[in-house]
Amino acid sequence: MIILMKLFIVLSFVNFLYALGTYICFFDLLILMGGLQWFGANIWLSENLPALAFRPTYNFYDTFFTYTLILTIVLLSFRPSSLQKQTKLIIEKISQIENIDKYGKFFFYSGFIFSTLSAVVGNLPTIGQLIYIFGQFGYVSMICFIFSKSPKKNIYISIILVYTLYTCIRTTLFWPIIFWSLFFFIIYSVRRKVTFITKLGLAIVGMVLVIFIQSFKQQLRDQTSWRPEYLQEGSGSLSTFSDLANQRISTLGSGADVKKIFLGTFFLRMNQAMWDNWSMSRVDQSGVYLEGESVYKAAIGAFIPRVFWPDKPKFDNSLLTRLTGSKINAFISISILAEGYVNFRFFGGAVFVFFYGLLLRGYYFLILRWTYRKTLFYFIFYPLLFFTFTRTEVDFVQTIYSMVSTTVILIGMFTFMGRFNLLNIRNTKFDNVQNAH
């Protein structure tokens, strides 16, 4: 079983590299991240630094490998060759949109305004989440600028990335810079053909940087008044970050245990299996399963504003703390796979994972259809729509809430813009662009 899981991770990595540049390969990324975090990290720790690893329950690896295979089959068995042709055609049409710079600038300034407003408003029920989503439009502008011919586009992209890095240091939450940089490259590699060697080289550089930051991220939090609430401002500083980074660099030639400091810390921090195994073992011991409670409450809550249901499930670690019976000072939850198990047991969980894969797959094709029929800018928003789904440490609440809220916002925004023809949004329809050229 261990050998099969290792082989799965290697094949997932190779598959992701080959998928880059052919279509928007979020599912390939999810499978790779899942393999690494659901069992790969703990396997590496068990073999190299066993003191940092956990001992899996008797059925953990079997359960998660089975669930991962089911999810992989559902997500990746959708004729990627057809998707490649569709993606190429859409890319050609988007590159023909006149003055795409103005759309990029519109999303850039909208994102800046709403991200500033989000810092003021905080986590107000419903309104705070809506403002937060609008605040992400700055990242969407980066996708627009990929298709721009303006020499100023690099200035806007650089501002966004630098500001994101600064925000990550302040909040000590680094996943925005990691994922948005990766999403940017996924779109860029489709727009501009990138060789396999370049993709491999950038992947290695990216992994090295992530491993490096992870090696001192906890110290950064320990030396600040970091608050674990979702997206709340912490007090991380550039000077503290710089000092800790220099300390880590100095360890490279000091004879210290580099494997433990860097790889050990990296795999320990990305070991999502630790939380999932803990939750599953507690449920197995007690015999009290959730019987679908967390799933149907999340599904219902996604369509009901919090002002009408104040106690509906939140974006937090409440499900994890409930299952483990321990207070956890981190913004993290169990994965979708573990949630399937603690709700429906092994076989029911397998069915849940199967339908979850169908949900993601259907949603992907729905946005693709809207790209053809409504406006090409639905394609531009793919990274924002799928941002949550490619993270393995989120539960069903975060997934379904993100799907519903972001989709409703985009439908409302594009309907409003089309009704009043703001920014000539009607001219971004697939047929209009095709006929104009």
N, C-alpha and C positions, 0 to 999 in steps of 0.2 A: 504493500500500500504506500509506504514512504517513497519508494522508487517511482511509482506511478504519479504521485503528487509532484515530485521534483521534475519529472518529464513534462507534466502538464504545464508547470510554470515556464520551463524553457520554451516549449512550443507556443505558449501564449505570448511570450516576449517576441519571438520571431514573427508570429502572426501579426502582432501589433505594428512592428516595423514595416512589414510588407503592406499592411492595410493603410498606413500613412501615405497620403497623397493620392489615394484612389477614391475614397469617399469619406464622409464625416464619421470616423470610426470610434464613436463613443462606446459602443458595446464591446469592441475589442479591448479598449482601455479598461472598462469595468471588469472584464474577465481577468485581465492581467493583474489589476490592483487587488481583485478578490483572491486570486490564487496566492499572491504574496502575503496578504493580510489575514486571510482566513486559515491558512495552515503553513505557508512557506516560512514566515517569520519565526514561528515557534519551532519548526523543524531545524532551522539553522541554529537557533539558540540551544536547542537540546543537544546538538552534535558538537557545538563549539564552546558555548558558555552555559552549561547545564544549570548553574546556580541562578541564572536569570530567566530560565524557561519555566513553564508550568507543566504539570503532569496531566495530560488530557484524560478525560473520563473514558470508559471502555468503548463508547460508541461515537466519540466526538469526530475523529478523523473520518470514519466510515460515513457518518451523517453528512459532514460538510463536503467531502469529496463527491458524494452522490448528488447533493444539492447543486454543487458547482457545475457538475457535468450536465445536469438537467437544464440549468440556466444557460450554459454555453450552447447547448444544442438548440434551444428555443431562440436565443438571440442571434446566433450566427448562421442559422439555416434559412436565410431569407434572400437567396440569390444575389450575392454581392456584385456579381458582374452586371446585373441590371441596374443596381444602385450606382455603380460606377458611371454608367452611361448617363443616367439621370443627373447625377451630380455634376458631371462635366458640362452638360447642356445648361444647367442652372448657373454654373460659374461663368460660362460664356455670356449669358444674358445679363448677369449682374455687372460684369465688366463693361457692358455697353450702356449702362444707365448714365445718362448725362448728369454732370455736376454731382457726382456721388459724394464729393467733398462736403457739400452743404448738409447732407444727411449725417455724415460723420460728425460735423461740427455741432449739429443740432443735438445729437445723442451725447456728445462730449460735454457740452455746457449743461444739458439737462441732468446728466449724471452728477456733475459737480454741484449743481444747486441742490439736488435732492439728497446727495450724500452729506452735504453740510447740514441740511434740514434734519436728516436722520439722526445726526449726532446730537441735535438739540431735543428732538422729540423722544428719542429712546424707544423703548419697547411698549409703546401704547398699544392697546388691543386693536387689531385689524389695521388701523391707520398707520401704526409704526411699521408693520410688515409691508404695506403697500408703498410707503415712502422708501423703505429699504430697497425694494425691487426696482423702483425708478432710479435709485442711486446707483444701480449696477449698469445703467445705460452707458456710462463712460467706457466700460469694457466692450460694449457692443460697438461703440464708435471705432475701436481698434479694428474690428472686422471690416467695417466700411472702408477704413483707410488702407486696408490690404489691397483693395481694388482701385484705389485712387492713383492718379498720375501726378498729383501735386507734390513738389519737392518738400512742402511743409508737413506732409503727413507724418514723417518720422519724428517731428517735433512733438506732435500731439501724442503719438504712441509712447514716446520717451517720457513725457509728462505723466501719463497714466501709470506706466510701470514704476517710475520713481516714487510717485505718490502712493501707490499700492505697497511698495516695499516699506516706505516710511510708516504707513498705517499698520502694517504687519508687525513692525518693531514696536510701535506704540501699544498695540493690543496683545502682542506676543502670540498672535494667531497667524500662522504663515501659510495656511492652505490657500488663501486667495491668490497670492503671487505664484504659487506652484501650479494650481489648476488653471488659472487664466493664461499664464505663459504657455502652458501645454495646449490649451484650447486654441490659442492664437496660432501656434505652430501647426496644429492639425488643419486649420483652415488655410494657412499660408502654404502648406505643402501641397494642397490641392490646387491652389491658385498658381503657384510657381513650382514647377516640377523640381523635386529634390532627390538627389541620388541616395542609394541605400547606404553608402559609406557616410554621407553627411548626416543622415537620420541616425545611424548608429553612433557617430561621434557626438552629436548633440544629446542623444539619450544618455550616453555615458557622462558627459559634462553635467547634465541636469541631475543625474543620480548622485554624483559626487557632491554637488552643491547642497542637495537636500540632506545627504548624510552628514555633511559638515555642520549645517544649521541645527539639525536634530541633536547633534552631540553636545550642544550647550543651551538648548532652548529651555530646559527645565531650570538651569541656573539663572537664566534671564528672568524667568518668572519668579524664582525665589528671591531675587534681589529687587523686585518691584512690588507694587501693591496690585498685582494682576488680579482681576476679578473674573471668575469663570462664567458669569452670565453671558448669554449669547450676544456676541458682537458689541459688548460694552467696552468702552475705552479703558485701557490700563494705564500704567505709567512707565512703560518701557522707554528707554532713552537711547539715542544714537551712541552716546558715550559708553553706556553699559554694554550695548551690543558690540561695539568696536573693541572694548577691553576683553570681553569674553572670547571674541573671535581671534584676537591676537594670542590669547592664552592657549587656545586650541591649536593654533598654528605652531606655537613654540613647543608643543608636546611631540611634534613629528620627529624631531631630532634629539629628544631627551631620553630615549630608551624606555619610555612609558609603554604600557600595554595598549598599542594603537588599535588592535582588534576590538578590545573591550570598550575603549573610549569612543570609537567611531561606529564600527559595525554593530557592536553590542548594544549601544544606546539607540542606534537607528532601528534595529529589529525589535528591540524592546518597546519602543514608542509606537511602532506601526503594528504591533501584535494584537490586532483586533480579536483574534481567536481567544485571547486570555479572558476578555469580557464575555464573549459568547459562551465559552466553555463553563465559566463560573455560573452564568445565568442558567444554562441548561442543566448543570449538575444539581443546582439548588432545586429546580423544578422537579427533576427526577427523584431527588431525595424526599421531597415533600409530597409528591404525587398530585400536586395541585397545579393543573394547567390552566391557561387563560381561556381556553375554549373559544377563541376568536374574538375576545373582548377588545384587545388593543387594535385589532384590524378593523372591526366594524365601527368602533368609536372614531378612529382616525378617518375612515371613509365618510362617515356622517359629518364629522366636525369640519371637514374640508369645505363643505358647502354652507356652513352656518357661521356667520360672524361672531366673534367672541363677545360682543356686546349682548347677544341673545343667549349665549351659552358660556358664561364666565369660567366655568370649571372644565371646559373641554381640554383634551390633551394638548400639551405645549411642545415647543421646540426646546427640549431640555433633556436632562439625564434621569428624569423621574421614572421611566420604565426600567432602566438599568438598576437604579437604587431600590425600586420595589422588588425586583426579582432576586437581587443579591442580599437584600436586607442590610445594606451598608451605605453610609454616606460617601459619595464619590465626588471629589473636588476637581471635576473636569467636565467640559462640555463634550460628552460622548454618550453613545447609546449602544444597544446591541444592533447587530446587522439584520437585514431583512431575512437572511437564512435562519438565524437563531430565533427571530420572532416567529417564523413559520413553525419551528419545532416547539417552542414553549406554548404556542397556541393550540397546535393540532397534532402533536406527537410526530413520530418519524414519517409515516406514510401520508398523513394529512399535510404535514409540512412539505413533502415532496410535491403534492398536488398544488399547494399554495405557491411554491416557487415556480412551478410550471405556468400557472396563470399570471403570476407577477411578470415573468418573462414575456408573455403574450401582451400584457398591458404596456410594457415599455416598447415593445416592437410595434404595436398598434399605434402608440402615440408618436413614434418616430415617423411612421408612414402618414399619419394624419397631418403633421406639420409639413411634410413633403408635398402632400396634396394641396394644402393651403398655399404653399409656395407657388405652385402652378396656377391655381385658380383665383387667388385673392391678390397677393403681392409677394414679390421676390424677397421682401424684407423679413418674411417669416424664416427664411433660410439664414439670414444674418443673425437672428435671435436663437439659433440652435444651441450655441454654448450656454446662454443664459437659461434656456429651458431644461437642459440636461446637466447643469452644474451639480445639482444635488444627487442625481442618479448615479454618477460615477464615483461617489464617495461611499466607502463600505461601512463607515461607522455611524450611518444614519438609519433610523428605524422607519416604519411605514408612515408614521405621523409626518415626519419631515418630507418624505417622498411625495405623498399624496397632497399635502398642503402646498408644497412647491409647485406641483403639476397644475393644480386647480387655480391657485392665485395668479401665477404667472401667465397662464393661458387666458384667464378672464381679463387681465390687464391688457394683454396684447390685442385681443379681439376688440375690446373697448377702444383702445388707442387707435388702431388701424381703421375701425369703423368711423370714428370721429374725424380722423384725418382725411379719410376718403369722402365723407359726407361734405366737408367744407373744402376739399381738395388742397389741404395744407401741404406744403412742400411738393406739390404735384404728385401726391402719393398714387393717384390713379395711373400715372405714367410708369409706375414700377410693376404693373401687372405683366405677367409673362408674355401674353399675346401682344400687348402694346409695345413692349420693348422689341419683340420679334418683328412686328410690322414696321416699326420706325427705322429699322436697319435692314 
